Amino acid sequence: MKTLFILNDAPYGSERSYNGLRLAGALSKAEGEEVKLFLMGDAASCAKRGQKVPEGFYNIQLMLGRVVRNKGEVGVCGTCMDARGITDPELLDDTYRSTLAELTSWTQWADKVIVF
């Protein structure tokens, strides 16, 4: 099964991105599953490197890393990055600036699209 996750919320403040990444991470480990993750709006900040959180608090940067290690693909909306002053070198390894055209292609590729 091919699943596309679209995250819209900031990495911290609400738990929508956290919960979306929990599900994406679990699904990416399952046999026969392919996962793509598109970060747009405030979720573009999820892919910013150097996140430091209090001890015992979830870390979105680490959660994205789990998805990538399980061969998940992570694209970040370039327009959303620009609006938030996020540059390409600030992105986590194995995440990249993406486009609405790629999101369109991924939507056509997917068997399921889940939006958080």
N, C-alpha and C positions, 0 to 999 in steps of 0.2 A: 504494500500500500504506500502511496506517495502522499505526504501531508505537508501542506504549507501553513506555517504559523505567521500571522501578522501581528506584531506588537505595536501599540500606540502610546502607552503611558511611560512616564519617567521611570528610571530604574528604582528609585526610592520615593517614598511618600505614600503611594498606594501599593497594593500587592498584586496588581494585575500583571505586570511584567514578570514578577517573581513566579506567580502561578503558571503563566504561560511557559516560562522556561522550565519549571518543574515538569510539566507535561511533555514538552518538547524533548527534554533530556531523557525521560523515561521511555518515550516512544523511539528515540534515536537508538536506544540500546536493544530494542526488540528485533528479533530476526525477521528479515524480509521487509523491513520498514525503511523508507527514505524520507528524510526531513530537510526542509528548507525553511529558513527563518528570515523574515524581512522586518527590519526595524524602521519605523517611520514616526513622524511627529516627535514628541518628547522621548520616545523610545530610542531615538538615534543616540542619545546619551548612554544607553546601556552598553554600547561598544567602545566607550572611551576608556583608554588604558589608564592605569594608575589609581584605581578606585581603592580608597581606604575606608573601611567601616569599623565600628566598634567590635571588640571581641565578642563572639557569640552571635553576631548579626549576619544574616545571609549576605553573600557577595555575588552580585550579578555578573561581574567579570569572570569569576570562577565557574558560574553556571553556564555561561556562554561557551567557555572552554570545554566543558563536558560535551556539549552538543557537537562542537567542531571535532573533538577527538573521536566521536562516534560517526564521523564522516558526514555530519550535517553541514549545510552551506548557510552562511550568514551574510546577507546583503544589508547595507545601510542606505537609506534614501539620501542621495546627494543634496537635493534641495533642502531637506530637513537639516542635514549637517551644516550647510552654509548658513541657514537661518539661526543656528545656535552657535556659530563660530567654531565648529569642530572641523579640524583639518585632517587630511588623509593620514599623516604620520601619527596622529593621536589615536587612531583606531587600534583595537586589539589585533594581535596576529591572527591571520586566517579569517578576518572579517574585512569587508571592502565596501567602498563607495559604489552604490548601485543606482538604478534608475527606475522610473515608472514603467518604462518599456520592459525591463527585466521582470518587474513584479507582474506585469501582464502575462509575460511568457510563463512564469512560474505558476500563475493562477490556471492557465490552460493545461499545464503539466500535471497539476495536482488532482488526486482523487478526492481529497478533502481539503478545505480551507477553514482554519480556525483562527478567529480574531480575538485578541485580548486588548 
